Amino acid sequence: MTNIMTLHSRLRQETRILHEDLERAVQIDEQISTRGRYAAYLVRLWALYAAAEKSLRPIDFSPLGFDYSDRRRSELIESDLRTLGIDPLTLDRGMNLEAPLNRTIESGLGCVYVLEGSALGARAMAPTVEARLGLTKTHGAEFFWGYGEGGKLLWRTFLASVNAIDPFSVRAEQVVESAKATFLFFQRWLPECREKITSSAVA
């Protein structure tokens, strides 16, 4: 049986090493080992998500059938930080981070692929966060639990939009390059990554 290449499968293939490097460097199990480490990790994630989502604001995804403006992951992190006694208003939004520019729907799709893929990974860890730290989908772990059925619908609509693009087209190339740039953005600015990433892609 011949496997048919889709843009989603191409994204997974061409960002696999970057994805694995990021997971290995972050060591999420350590980040959720105590409430203190968890809170510090959320602050860093919040800065990254806030910067990346800011870069997506000029893009209108409605022609593709979804509205990303009402699915801001940074807002979930802000709620979690408040539960943990940290006021996001006292933090420097974006902490002067400059995410890769997104000026087209294609570059926006590449960025959303990384952000929403990360959110899916977080959802898989949510039960562990609850068991270990006593934090739930309504109390301190909203980011990890995500938007529930709304988030699943967004992901399905997103994948349909991505896979409607010829995986070997110029448009597809723009999506893939944006996804790579977003992974590199996370790698460069998560402190856990700076001295652990070994991939030549971040040199």
C-alpha positions in Angstrom: 0.0 0.0 0.0 1.4 3.4 -1.0 1.5 6.1 1.6 0.1 9.4 0.2 2.1 12.4 1.2 0.1 15.2 2.7 1.3 18.6 4.0 0.7 17.4 7.5 2.8 14.3 7.0 5.5 16.5 5.4 5.4 18.9 8.4 5.8 16.0 10.8 8.7 14.5 8.8 10.6 17.8 8.2 10.3 19.1 11.8 10.8 15.7 13.6 14.3 16.4 14.7 13.5 19.9 15.9 10.5 18.5 17.8 12.5 15.7 19.4 15.3 18.1 20.4 12.8 20.4 22.0 11.2 17.7 24.0 14.5 16.2 25.1 15.8 19.6 26.3 12.7 20.7 28.1 12.3 17.4 30.0 8.7 18.1 30.9 8.7 15.6 33.7 11.1 17.8 35.6 9.1 20.9 34.9 6.0 19.5 36.6 7.9 17.9 39.5 6.9 20.6 42.0 4.5 23.6 42.0 7.4 26.0 42.1 9.1 24.5 39.0 5.7 24.3 37.3 5.0 28.0 37.9 8.4 29.0 36.7 7.9 26.9 33.5 4.5 28.5 32.9 6.0 32.0 33.1 8.5 31.1 30.4 5.8 29.4 28.2 3.5 32.4 28.7 6.2 34.7 27.3 6.7 32.5 24.2 3.1 32.0 23.5 2.3 35.7 24.0 5.0 36.7 21.5 4.0 34.0 19.0 0.3 34.8 19.2 1.0 38.5 18.8 2.7 37.7 15.5 -0.5 35.9 14.3 -2.8 38.8 15.0 -2.7 40.4 11.5 -3.7 37.1 9.9 -7.3 36.3 9.1 -7.9 32.6 9.1 -11.6 32.8 8.5 -11.3 31.9 4.8 -10.0 28.5 6.0 -12.9 28.0 8.3 -11.5 28.8 11.8 -11.0 31.8 14.0 -7.7 31.6 16.0 -8.3 34.8 17.9 -10.6 33.1 20.4 -8.1 30.2 21.1 -5.3 32.1 22.6 -3.2 29.7 24.7 -1.5 32.5 26.5 -4.8 33.5 28.1 -5.1 30.0 29.6 -1.6 30.3 31.0 -2.5 33.7 32.5 -5.4 32.1 34.3 -3.1 29.3 35.7 -0.6 31.9 36.9 -3.2 33.8 38.8 -4.3 30.5 40.5 -0.7 30.0 41.5 -0.5 33.5 43.0 1.4 35.2 40.1 -0.2 38.3 38.5 0.6 38.3 34.8 0.2 42.1 34.8 3.4 42.3 36.8 5.2 40.4 34.1 6.7 41.9 30.9 4.3 40.5 28.2 6.5 38.8 25.7 9.6 39.7 27.8 10.9 41.5 24.7 10.9 38.3 22.7 10.5 38.7 18.9 8.7 35.8 17.3 9.2 35.1 13.6 7.1 37.4 11.5 3.9 36.0 10.1 2.5 38.0 7.2 0.7 35.4 5.2 -1.8 32.7 5.9 0.8 30.1 4.9 3.3 31.4 7.5 0.5 31.6 10.0 -0.4 28.0 9.5 3.2 26.9 10.1 3.2 28.8 13.4 -0.2 27.5 14.5 1.0 23.9 13.7 3.7 24.3 16.4 1.5 26.1 18.9 -1.4 23.7 18.7 0.9 20.6 18.4 2.5 21.7 21.6 -0.9 22.1 23.2 -1.8 18.6 22.2 1.3 17.3 23.9 0.4 19.3 27.0 -3.0 17.7 27.1 -1.4 14.3 27.2 0.4 15.4 30.4 -2.6 16.9 32.1 -3.6 13.9 34.1 0.0 13.7 35.5 -0.2 17.4 36.4 -3.4 16.7 38.3 -2.1 13.6 40.1 1.2 15.1 41.0 0.4 18.7 41.8 -3.4 18.6 42.5 -4.1 21.1 39.7 -7.1 20.7 37.5 -8.7 21.9 34.3 -10.4 24.7 36.3 -7.7 25.3 38.9 -4.2 25.9 37.8 -3.9 23.6 34.8 -6.2 25.2 32.2 -3.3 25.4 29.7 -2.6 21.7 30.0 -6.2 20.6 29.6 -6.8 23.1 26.8 -10.1 24.0 25.2 -11.7 20.5 25.3 -14.0 19.8 22.4 -13.4 23.3 21.0 -9.7 22.6 20.8 -10.2 19.3 19.0 -12.5 20.9 16.5 -9.9 23.6 15.8 -7.2 21.0 15.3 -9.4 19.0 12.8 -10.3 22.2 10.9 -6.6 23.3 10.9 -5.5 19.9 9.5 -8.1 20.0 6.8 -6.8 23.5 5.8 -3.2 22.3 5.8 -3.9 19.1 3.8 -5.9 21.1 1.2 -2.5 22.6 0.2 -0.4 20.7 -2.4 2.5 19.4 -0.2 5.0 20.1 -2.9 3.9 23.6 -3.7 5.4 27.0 -3.0 2.7 27.5 -0.4 3.6 24.3 1.3 7.2 25.4 1.5 6.2 28.6 3.3 4.2 26.6 5.8 7.1 24.2 6.5 9.7 27.0 6.8 7.4 28.9 9.2 7.0 25.8 11.4 10.7 25.3 11.5 11.3 28.9 12.4 8.7 28.6 15.3 10.4 25.5 16.7 13.7 27.4 16.6 12.1 30.3 18.3 11.0 28.1 21.2 14.4 26.4 21.3 16.3 29.7 21.4 14.2 31.3 24.2 13.4 28.5 26.6 16.3 28.5 29.0 16.1 24.7 29.3 17.0 24.5 25.7 19.9 26.9 25.3 22.7 24.6 26.4 21.1 21.2 25.6 20.1 21.5 22.0 22.6 19.7 19.9 20.9 19.8 16.5 23.0 21.7 13.9 19.7 23.3 12.9 20.0 25.8 15.8 23.7 26.7 15.0 
